[in-house]
Amino acid sequence: MKNLPIFFLLTILFFQTHAQTITKLDGSQITATALDQKIHQLMQEAQVQGLAVAVFNNKPVYKKAFGYKNLQTKEPLKVTTNLYGASLSKAVFAVLVMKLVEESTLDLDKPLQSYLPQPIYKYKPQTKWHDNYSDLEADSLYSQVTARMCLAHTSGFPNWRFFEEDQKLRVKYKPGTKYSYSGEGLVYLQVVLEKMTGKPLAQLMQEKVFKPAGMKASSYTWQPRFEKDYALGHKINGALYPKDKDNEARSASTLETTLHDYTLFMQAVLQHKLLKPATTKEMFSPQVRIRSAAQFGPLSQRETNANDAIALSYGLGWGLLQSPHGTGAFKEGHGDGFQHYSIIFPEQGTGIILMSNSDNAESIFKYLLETAIADTFTPWAWENYIPYDQQEKK
């Protein structure tokens, strides 16, 4: 290199230096090496078996995997290892829905039942359970539910019917009047879209999202090609969960993906590769304020002003908060052995993806967000992301 002109030497030095540096929301910086060290420390202290992390400064500037996809075999987790996405599914589905809105296939405020030639409860179910709407025959409210309500979690449907005491599906309150997280609402929207378009969810996702974003390792159902490299979920004590491979495609919960693919998705959202800027702005516009003390559990029924400073709300498929750095759009994922969180601040181009195959992962999310991007705004208590060193000893 000593014979290269000084200009080229300085250019190489510039890119080497800056490629290894992450700029946080507050303008401070952290080196990739320092972030590596912090991640290793937190994973060891909290006993997190595997973790994949991507950070954005307008584009991906950090993307690494740590730990194991299987603690027993000590096989390493990679950025291309298949991970069960859990409720990250909802954010990806929301982009599909907004694309159909752009194309005038769907109106966010038209009751979904009005798109169908007959009541939805008259259709013969085609799946094991999720498109069985026979319980709605006596329901007087479901016909008011719109796509906007489903995406904003104001549909009135429960999270899942099997959480109900009688395991029957119903609309529990007047649609559009309050926030209550609902996987059923997203699946109802999916089923209507499938009947409207004559295309299954898998085909719609491939056409509208996966292929345009370059996501070659993502699907809403298990694929044989995932067999060569997939992660198993780990319980708190490190024991393995069995891998669930027989899910039917559900918009709210069955995404199979990788850190590499989900990074492509978030990049496409930030850079408006899938949606027009105006459509993205609408997706990230508050639809309903959230004043519950927690997202789930008994505290979800108790009101608080604890998150008023960030104006916690829900947009269309994404949670939203307000900060000095603009809107933060976030989505979490939580399933047996898999815990994920993503947040982007579109106005600044800063964001992070955390994907883990450990039931202990959420206990380090607060510290990771603060260390990597200076995100002190995520409502970690509302999310129940209680840090490992603040939890009561059992």
C-alpha positions in Angstrom: 0.0 0.0 0.0 3.0 2.3 0.5 3.1 3.1 -3.3 -0.6 4.2 -3.4 -1.3 8.0 -3.8 -2.0 9.7 -0.5 -5.6 10.4 -1.6 -6.3 6.7 -1.9 -4.6 5.9 1.4 -6.8 8.6 3.2 -9.9 7.2 1.5 -9.1 3.7 2.6 -8.4 4.9 6.1 -11.7 6.9 6.2 -13.8 3.9 5.2 -12.0 1.5 7.5 -12.6 3.9 10.4 -16.2 4.8 9.6 -17.3 1.2 8.8 -16.4 0.3 12.3 -18.3 3.1 14.0 -22.0 3.4 14.8 -23.6 6.8 15.3 -26.3 6.8 18.0 -29.4 8.9 18.2 -27.8 11.5 20.4 -24.8 11.9 18.0 -22.4 10.0 20.2 -20.6 7.0 18.7 -19.6 3.5 19.6 -17.1 1.2 17.8 -18.2 -2.2 16.5 -15.6 -3.7 18.7 -17.0 -2.0 21.8 -20.5 -3.1 20.9 -19.2 -6.7 20.4 -17.7 -6.6 23.9 -20.9 -5.3 25.5 -23.0 -7.9 23.8 -20.8 -10.7 24.9 -20.8 -9.4 28.4 -24.6 -9.1 28.6 -25.2 -12.5 27.0 -22.9 -14.2 29.5 -24.4 -12.4 32.5 -28.0 -13.0 31.5 -27.4 -16.5 30.1 -28.7 -15.7 26.6 -27.8 -18.6 24.3 -28.0 -16.9 20.9 -28.5 -13.3 19.7 -28.4 -11.6 16.3 -28.1 -7.8 16.0 -28.3 -5.3 13.2 -27.9 -1.5 13.5 -28.8 1.2 11.0 -27.4 4.6 10.2 -29.7 5.1 7.2 -28.3 1.8 6.0 -27.0 -1.3 7.8 -23.7 -0.5 9.5 -23.5 -3.5 11.8 -24.9 -7.0 11.4 -23.6 -9.9 13.5 -24.7 -13.1 15.3 -23.5 -14.3 18.6 -23.8 -17.5 20.6 -25.5 -20.7 19.5 -28.4 -21.9 17.4 -28.3 -25.0 19.5 -26.6 -24.9 22.9 -26.3 -28.7 23.1 -24.4 -29.1 19.8 -22.6 -25.8 20.1 -23.5 -25.0 16.5 -23.0 -21.2 16.0 -25.9 -18.8 15.2 -25.3 -17.0 12.0 -27.0 -14.0 10.4 -28.3 -16.4 7.8 -29.7 -18.9 10.3 -33.4 -19.4 10.2 -35.2 -17.9 13.2 -38.9 -18.0 14.1 -40.1 -14.5 13.8 -43.2 -14.6 16.1 -45.0 -11.2 16.0 -42.4 -9.6 13.8 -44.8 -11.2 11.3 -47.3 -8.3 11.9 -45.0 -5.5 10.8 -44.1 -7.3 7.5 -47.8 -8.0 6.9 -48.6 -4.4 7.6 -46.4 -3.4 4.7 -48.2 -5.8 2.4 -51.5 -4.3 3.5 -50.3 -0.8 2.8 -49.0 -1.8 -0.6 -52.5 -3.1 -1.4 -53.9 0.3 -0.2 -51.5 2.0 -2.6 -52.7 -0.1 -5.4 -56.3 0.7 -4.6 -57.1 -2.9 -3.9 -58.1 -2.1 -0.3 -59.6 0.9 1.5 -58.4 1.1 5.1 -61.8 2.4 6.3 -64.2 0.2 4.4 -65.7 -2.6 6.6 -64.0 -5.8 5.6 -67.1 -7.8 5.5 -68.4 -5.5 2.8 -65.7 -6.9 0.4 -67.2 -10.4 0.6 -70.3 -11.7 -1.3 -71.6 -13.5 1.8 -71.1 -13.3 5.6 -67.7 -14.6 6.6 -69.2 -17.1 9.0 -70.8 -18.9 6.0 -67.5 -19.9 4.4 -66.2 -23.4 4.9 -63.0 -23.3 6.8 -59.9 -24.2 4.8 -57.4 -24.4 7.7 -57.3 -26.2 11.0 -58.9 -23.3 12.9 -57.9 -19.8 12.1 -60.4 -19.1 9.2 -63.3 -20.7 11.1 -65.7 -17.8 11.8 -68.8 -19.7 12.7 -68.8 -18.1 16.1 -69.5 -14.7 14.5 -72.9 -15.7 13.3 -74.6 -14.2 16.3 -72.1 -11.3 16.6 -73.5 -7.9 15.8 -70.2 -6.0 15.8 -67.8 -7.8 13.6 -69.2 -6.3 10.4 -68.0 -2.9 11.5 -64.3 -4.0 11.6 -62.0 -2.3 9.1 -58.5 -2.9 8.0 -57.4 0.2 9.9 -58.8 -1.2 13.1 -57.1 -4.5 12.6 -53.7 -2.9 12.0 -54.1 -0.5 14.9 -55.4 -3.3 17.3 -58.7 -1.6 17.8 -60.8 -4.3 16.2 -62.3 -5.5 19.4 -61.2 -9.1 18.8 -59.2 -10.9 21.6 -55.6 -11.6 21.1 -56.4 -15.2 20.3 -59.7 -17.1 20.7 -58.0 -19.9 22.6 -57.2 -17.5 25.4 -61.0 -16.9 26.0 -62.6 -18.9 28.8 -64.9 -20.8 26.3 -62.3 -20.6 23.4 -64.9 -18.9 21.2 -64.2 -15.9 18.9 -66.1 -12.7 19.6 -65.8 -8.9 19.3 -65.4 -7.9 22.9 -66.0 -4.1 22.5 -67.2 -1.6 19.9 -64.6 -1.7 17.1 -62.5 1.4 16.8 -63.0 2.6 20.3 -59.8 1.4 22.2 -56.5 -0.4 21.9 -56.3 -4.1 22.7 -53.5 -6.2 21.1 -55.1 -8.7 18.8 -53.6 -11.4 16.6 -57.1 -12.4 15.6 -57.7 -9.0 14.1 -54.6 -9.4 11.8 -55.7 -12.9 10.8 -59.2 -11.7 10.0 -57.8 -9.1 7.7 -55.6 -11.8 6.1 -58.5 -14.1 5.5 -60.6 -11.4 3.9 -57.6 -10.4 1.6 -57.2 -14.0 0.6 -60.8 -14.2 -0.4 -60.8 -10.8 -2.2 -57.7 -11.5 -4.2 -58.0 -15.2 -4.7 -54.3 -15.5 -3.6 -53.0 -17.2 -0.4 -50.9 -15.1 2.0 -47.7 -16.8 1.0 -48.2 -15.7 -2.7 -49.1 -12.2 -1.7 -46.1 -11.8 0.5 -43.7 -13.2 -2.2 -45.1 -10.9 -4.9 -45.4 -7.7 -2.8 -42.8 -7.8 -0.1 -40.3 -10.7 -0.1 -39.1 -10.6 -3.8 -39.0 -6.7 -4.1 -37.0 -6.6 -0.8 -34.7 -9.4 -1.8 -35.8 -11.6 1.1 -34.9 -15.1 -0.2 -35.0 -16.9 3.2 -38.4 -15.8 4.5 -41.8 -17.5 4.5 -45.0 -17.7 6.6 -44.7 -21.5 6.6 -41.8 -23.8 7.2 -39.9 -24.6 4.0 -37.6 -27.7 3.4 -34.8 -25.4 2.5 -34.7 -24.1 6.1 -33.6 -27.5 7.4 -29.9 -27.0 6.6 -29.6 -24.1 9.1 -32.2 -23.2 11.7 -32.2 -22.2 15.4 -33.9 -24.0 18.2 -35.5 -21.9 21.0 -34.0 -22.2 24.5 -35.8 -22.1 27.8 -34.7 -20.0 30.7 -32.5 -22.9 32.0 -31.0 -23.5 28.5 -33.1 -26.5 27.7 -34.3 -26.8 24.2 -37.8 -26.3 22.8 -38.9 -28.7 20.0 -39.1 -26.9 16.6 -42.6 -26.2 15.4 -42.7 -26.9 11.6 -46.4 -27.4 10.9 -47.8 -23.9 11.2 -50.3 -22.8 8.7 -49.6 -19.3 7.3 -50.9 -16.7 9.7 -50.2 -13.0 9.2 -49.8 -12.3 12.9 -47.4 -15.0 14.0 -45.8 -17.5 11.7 -43.0 -15.7 9.9 -39.8 -17.7 9.5 -36.9 -15.4 8.6 -33.2 -14.6 9.3 -31.4 -11.5 10.6 -30.1 -11.0 7.1 -33.6 -11.0 5.6 -35.2 -8.9 8.3 -32.4 -6.4 7.8 -33.3 -6.2 4.1 -36.9 -5.6 5.1 -36.1 -2.8 7.6 -33.8 -1.2 5.0 -36.5 -1.4 2.4 -38.9 0.4 4.8 -36.4 3.1 5.7 -35.4 3.7 2.1 -39.0 3.5 0.7 -38.2 0.6 -1.6 -41.6 -1.1 -0.9 -43.9 1.9 -0.1 -44.1 5.5 -1.2 -43.0 8.0 1.4 -46.6 9.2 2.0 -47.7 5.6 2.6 -44.9 5.0 5.0 -45.8 8.2 6.8 -49.4 7.1 7.2 -48.3 3.7 8.5 -46.2 5.5 11.1 -49.0 7.9 12.1 -50.7 7.4 15.5 -54.1 5.8 15.3 -54.8 5.3 19.0 -53.1 6.5 22.2 -52.0 3.8 24.6 -52.2 4.4 28.4 -52.2 0.9 29.7 -49.6 0.1 32.4 -48.4 -3.0 30.4 -49.0 -4.5 27.0 -50.1 -7.8 28.3 -51.3 -9.4 31.5 -53.4 -7.9 34.3 -51.6 -4.5 34.1 -52.9 -4.1 30.5 -56.3 -3.3 32.1 -54.9 -0.5 34.3 -54.4 3.0 33.0 -51.3 5.1 33.7 -49.7 8.3 32.5 -46.2 6.7 32.7 -45.7 6.8 28.9 -47.3 10.2 28.2 -43.8 11.7 27.7 -43.3 9.5 24.6 -47.0 9.7 23.5 -47.1 5.9 23.3 -49.5 4.9 20.6 -50.2 2.5 17.8 -49.9 3.1 14.1 -50.7 0.7 11.4 -49.0 -2.5 12.3 -46.3 -0.8 14.4 -46.1 0.6 17.9 -45.1 4.3 17.9 -43.4 6.7 20.3 -42.3 10.3 20.1 -38.8 11.4 21.0 -36.5 14.4 20.4 -35.2 12.5 17.4 -38.6 12.1 15.9 -41.0 9.2 15.7 -39.8 5.7 16.8 -41.6 2.8 15.1 -41.2 -0.5 16.9 -42.3 -4.1 16.7 -41.6 -6.9 19.0 -41.8 -10.7 18.7 -42.3 -13.2 21.5 -42.8 -16.9 21.3 -41.5 -20.0 23.1 -37.7 -19.6 23.0 -37.7 -16.6 20.6 -37.6 -13.0 21.7 -37.2 -10.1 19.3 -37.4 -6.3 19.1 -36.9 -3.8 16.4 -37.2 0.0 16.3 -36.4 2.6 13.6 -36.4 6.4 13.8 -37.1 7.2 10.2 -36.4 10.9 10.4 -32.9 10.2 11.6 -32.4 6.9 9.8 -31.3 5.2 13.0 -32.5 1.7 14.0 -31.8 -1.6 15.5 -32.9 -5.2 15.2 -32.5 -7.7 18.1 -33.4 -11.3 17.4 -32.8 -14.1 19.8 -33.5 -17.8 20.4 -33.5 -17.5 24.2 -36.2 -16.9 26.8 -33.7 -14.7 28.6 -33.1 -12.3 25.8 -35.6 -9.6 26.7 -33.7 -9.1 30.0 -30.9 -7.5 28.1 -32.9 -5.5 25.6 -32.9 -2.2 27.6 -29.1 -2.2 28.0 -28.6 -3.2 24.3 -30.8 -0.4 23.1 -29.1 2.2 25.2 -25.6 1.0 24.4 -26.0 0.5 20.6 -28.2 3.5 19.6 -28.8 5.5 22.8 -32.5 4.6 22.7 -33.8 5.5 26.2 -37.3 5.9 24.8 -38.5 2.4 24.3 -41.1 1.7 27.0 -39.2 -1.3 28.4 -41.4 -1.6 31.5 -44.6 -1.6 29.4 -43.0 -4.3 27.2 -42.0 -6.3 30.4 -38.4 -6.1 29.3 -37.2 -6.2 33.0 -33.4 -6.2 33.1 -31.8 -9.4 34.4 -30.1 -7.5 37.2 -33.4 -5.9 38.4 -35.5 -9.1 38.5 -36.6 -10.5 41.8 -34.7 -13.6 42.8 -36.9 -16.7 42.8 
